[in-house]
Amino acid sequence: MGRDELCITVPSLFHCPISLDVMNSPVSLCTGVTYDRSSIQHWLESGHDTCPATMQVLSSKDFVPNLTLRRLISLWTSSTSSPSPAGLEEKVMVWMEEINNAKFERCLDSIVEFVSRGEVNRRFLASFDGFLETIVGVLSVNGMQIRVLESVIRILSLIVLENGVNEKLQKLIFKSYPNSNCLPSFISILRNGSLESKMACFTVLESVTTDNESKQFIAGVENNFLPVIIHLIKIDNDDQELHDVVLSFLIAVSVTRSIKSQLVQLGIVEVLSNIMSSQNAAISVVEKSLKMLSIVCTCADGRSALSSDQKCAGAIVRRLMKVSKPATEDAVVVLWSMCCLFRDETVVEKVVSSNGVTKVLLVMQSEVREGNVRRMCGELIKVLRLGCKNGGGFSGVVSYETKTTHIMPC
């Protein structure tokens, strides 16, 4: 086997459409699409009622084992020989030497091709002693060419999910500061890189910002990172894939009042309002927008911005029961917080004028079991009906007492 033939290519049919890994227990939905059992179970248990690949609404959430595909994967696995460790080691050592000598162009292209060819290659490279340190070191170099940075981020995004990589990357990116600062390179890609590179940035960042310390570091005002992210979704209005990964990242890092307030000051509520008001917004993007609103409305700045926004409350009402069950629950949380817990008359007026009483009643009727959402809907209806009697305003709401106490402001 020659050195250029050391890569293992996995047949595309063996990959799970959700996890992109080789399937261990392939099962098929009623749409005919096959997924790994653990991945599709997680998808359905998260409240989705669609096929992830086709986005068709499922007539049944049952799935059946794909025994034929399972046998084929088993045969392929047993017949595939591992690459020569000695040959691979020599190849990676040459790459690392070229990187250390600033000979980036050809070696980075070779590494991208290598890790793109299969899980075995990614696992080998991720565990190779000194490789991560070498590749991350490129990100800490000031003034590096954007093409070089994009290649490095592409490589990291492909191996970050391998065992132990995210912990190592977290230490290399965050713990070594201020001796080594990689964030300017991420910012450079988010400003000047391709769409694929921007999305790869968020894949890496979301994987390594797993504790409060790293989240607060990346959201630090001095790093100028959050303003770049908010600007990104303000200017790229029609890119739903980018919006999806950006919102996922913002949801993950919004853990403190200071971070939430900073996002509000940067205009996140207006951005979310525009997304929910758009007819072209993807379901997953609207879902995450509502989740983000439920997070920012727990701080005073977020509630003030939501109250001041002319179309946000109405957009929330219109999205009730039109996205997913988790999204509807987040929408109810936002409306209940504003109308019942904090008694915002402006929001009540907007909800009432948007036919909010009828929509909340429908949500309440859809909740078969008694729970927090049903209780919040009941309290919302009382407040909104009071608002209707007062012609849209509701001076009497100041005496209203809520019994729902599981959501408290930070």
N, C-alpha and C positions, 0 to 999 in steps of 0.2 A: 504493500500500500504506500503510495507516494505521499509526500508531505502536503500536497495540495488536495489530497483526498481523505483527509483525516476527519472530516465533518460527517455527522450523521443527519440525514434528512428524514424527518418524520412525515409520513403520508398525511395530507391535509384532512382526510376524512377521520383520522384518529384523534384530532384535536377537538376538545369541547368548545363550542362557539362562545361560551361565557368565560371560562377560565383560560382558554387557549392551551391548556396542558393536555397530554395524552390521557384519554379517559380510562378510569379504572373500572367503572360500572356503568356502561352506556345504557341509557333508557330513552324511549321515544315518546313524544307527546302526540296528541291527536292530530296535530298539524303535519306529522311525519318527520319533524326535525329531531335529531338525536343529541342529547346532552349527557354530561357526567351526572350521576344521580345526586351527589352532594351539592353541585352547583345549581341544578334546577330546583331542588328542594328549598334551598336558601332563597331563590328568586320568588317562588310561590309563597313561601312562608312570610316574605316581606310585604305581602299584600297585593302583588301583581296578579292580573288575570289575563295576561297576554303571553304569546310566544316571543321570547327575546329576539330571535332571529328574524321573524316575519312581522312581529307586532300585531298579529291577528288575535282577536279576542278568543279565548279558549272556550269551547263548548263543554269541555270536561278537563279538570285538572289532574286526572289520572294519567299515569304513564306506565309503559310496559318495557321490560328488559329487551334490549336489542342483542339477542344471543349470537346472531351471525357476526355482527361487528365485534363483539367481545372475543369470539374465537379468533377472528382475523388479527386483532390487536395482540392477543396472547401468542399466536404463531409468529408474528413479526418481532415481538419482544424477545422471544427465545432464539430467533434466528439471527438477530442483529449482533454483530461482534463489536466490542468496544474499541475505540481508537487506541493506537500505540501510545502509552503514557510518556515514554521517552521522547518520541517525536513531537508530541504536543508541548512538553516542557521546554524543549529547545526552541520551538516556534514562539512561545509566549515570552521567553527570556529575550529573544531577539527584538520582539515588539517593545518590551519594557526598556531595553537599551536605546532603541530609536527614539522613544518618547523622552527619555532623560537627556538625549542629545538634541532635542527640539526638531527631530525629523518626523513631523506629525503626519503629513499628508497621506502618504501611501500606507503607513502602518495602521492608522486609524480606520481607513477604508477597509483594510483587511480584517481588522478586529470586528467592525460592524457586520461584515459579511459572515464571519465565523460565528458570532453569537446569534445571528439571525437564522442559522441553519438547524437549530434544534436544542432541546432541553439539555442533552448530555454536554454539549459544548458550553452552554451558559453555566452549568453547574461546575464544570472543570475550571473555567476562567475565574468564576467568582471565588473559588476556594484556593486559587493559586497564590502562594505566599508573596506578598508585596505588590500584587497587581492593583488592588483597589487604591492603595496609597499612591502608586505611580499615576494612575489615571485621574484621581481627584486632584493631584498636585497641579495638573494643567489648569484647573478651574481657578486656582489661586494666583495665577500669573496675570498681572495687569496688562491691559491692551491686547489680549490674545485675539486672533482673527475669529470672526463669527463662525466661519465654516468649521474651524477646529473645535470650537466650543459646542457646536451642534452635534458633531460626531461623538464627542465625549458624553454629552447628555443622552444621546441615542443609545450608547453602549450601557450606561448606568441604568437607563429605563428598562433595558432588556434583562439585566441581571439582578435588579434590586429586590425581586421577590424570591430569589434563591435563599436557602437557609442561612440565616445569620448576617446577610448582607446589609439589611437596613440598619441593624445595630452598629455595624462597623462604619457605615456611611454617616450615621448620625454623629458619631465621635469625630470623624474626619472633617465634617462640614461645620459642626457647631462647637464641639468641645475644644478644638484647636484655636478658636478665635481668642485674641486678635492677631496671633502669630500668622494665621492663615485664614483669609476671608474669601469664601467662595461666592457669597451672595451677589457681588457686582457682576459676576459672569452669568448668573441666572437672570439678573435684571437685563443684561445686554441681550440675551436671547429673547426674552419676553418683549423687548422693544424692537429688535431688528431681525429676529429669526423667522423661520418658516412656521406655518401652522403646526406641522408635525413636530417640530422642535419645541414649540411652546407647550404643546400637550405633553410631550415627554418630560419637560421641566416639572409640570404639576404631578406627573406620575412619581417622579423621584422625590419631590418635596413632600407630598402627602405620605409617602412611605417612611420618611425619616423624621417627620414632625409628630412623634408619637407620645411625647410627654409635655407637661405644661412648660417646662424650662425651654425646650426647643420652640414651642409655639409662641411664647412670649418674646424669644430672641428674634424670630423671623418677623414678628409684628412690631418690633421696636421702631420708634419714630426715626431714629438715627439711620436705620437701614434703608428707608425710603422704599420699602418693598410693597406694602399695601397700596400706596398711591398708584404704583405701576400696574398692579392687578386690577384695581377699579377702573383705571383709564383704559385698560385692555378691553373690558367688557362694555365700556361706554362707546368705544369707537368701532368695535367689531360686532355690530348690532345683529347681523344675520347668521353668525357662525354658531350654530346650536351645539356642536361638539365641544367647541372651546368654552362656551358658557357652562356646559355641563361639568367639565373638569374644574373650572374656576370656582363654581359654586360648591362643589364637593370639598375643595381645599378650604374655602372660607368657612364652611360649616365645621370642618375639623379643627381649625385654629381659633374659632371664636369661643374661647373658654373663660375669659376674664372681662370684667366691666370695662376696663380701659381699652381692650381690643375692640369690643362692640362699639364703644363710643367713637373710637377712631374711624371705624368703618362708616358709622352714621355721618360723621363730619365730612367724610370723603364722598358722600352721596349714594350710599348703598340702597337706601330706601327708594329713592327715585329710580335707580336702575332696576330694582325688583318690581316696582310698580309698572315700569315700561314693559318689562318682560311679560308680566301677567296680563297686560292690556293688549299684547300683540297676538294676532290671529295665527302667526307663523311659529310661535314658540313651541318647541317640542315638549311632550308630556313630562319627560324626566326633568327638563329645565324648570318647568312650572312647579313641579313637585319639590325641587330643591329650593326654589325661590320662596315657597311657602314655609319650608323648614327654616330658611334663613330669617324670614320675618318673625317666626315664632321665637327665634333666638334674640334678635335685636330688640323686640318689644319688651324684653325683661329689663332693659335699662331705660332710664328717664329720657336720654337723648333720642333713643329709638322711638319711644312713644310720641315724643314731640314731633319728630319728623313724619311719622305715620299720620298723625293728626293733621299736620299742615299740608300733606300731599293731597292734591285735588282728586286723584282718581284711584288711589291705592285701596281704600276701603271698599269701593264699588267693585274693583277688579277681584278682590278676595271673595266677595259675595257671589259674583258670576262664576267663579271657579269651584264653588261648593258642589261636590258630587260629580264633577266633570273630569277629574284627574285620576285619583286613586284613593283608597280608604285612608292610608297614612297622610296624604295631602289634605284631605277633607278634615281630618283630625287636627292637623296643624292650623288650618284656616279657622276652625272653631276656637282653638286656643287663642289665636290672635284677636279675634272679634270679642271673645269673652273677656280677655285681659283688658282691652281698651274700653269696652262698654260697661262691664260689670265690676271688675276689680278696681279700675282706675277712673271709671265714670266720666269718660270723655264725651261731652255733649256733641262736639263737632263730628266725631266718628259715628255716634248713634244716628245723627241726622242723615249722614251719607249712607249708612246701612239701611235705614228705613226707606230712603228715597230710591234705593236699588232693589226694592222688593225683598229685603233681608228677612222679614218675618216668615214669608212663605218658604224661602230656601232653608232657613234654620229648622222650620217645622218638618220639612222633608228629611233633613239629616236626622232629626230626632226620631222620626218614625222608622228610619232605616236601622236604627240602633236597637236590635232585638233585646239585648241584655242591658241591664242597668249597669252603668259605669260612669267614668268621669265625663266622657263626651256627651252622653245623654243628659247628665246633670247640668253641664255647662249650657247645653242647648235650651234646657228648661229655664234656666236663669236668664239667658239671653232673650228668650221670647217675652218674658215678663218685662224686661227693661225696654225692649223694642216696642212692645204694645203701649207701654207708658209714653214712649216718645211719639207714637202715632196719635195718641189722645191729645198730646200737647202741640200738635201741628208740626211735628218734626223735632221740636226741642223737648226737653224733659226735665224741667226744674225739679220735679218730684223725685228724681233718681238719687238725690243726695241722701235720702233716707232708706235707700234700698240696701239690704244686707245680704251678702252672698254666703252660701254655706260651702262652697267649693274652695278649699284652701291648699290644694296640692301644688299650685303654681304661685310662686312668690317672686317679687322683683329682686334683682340683685343690687 
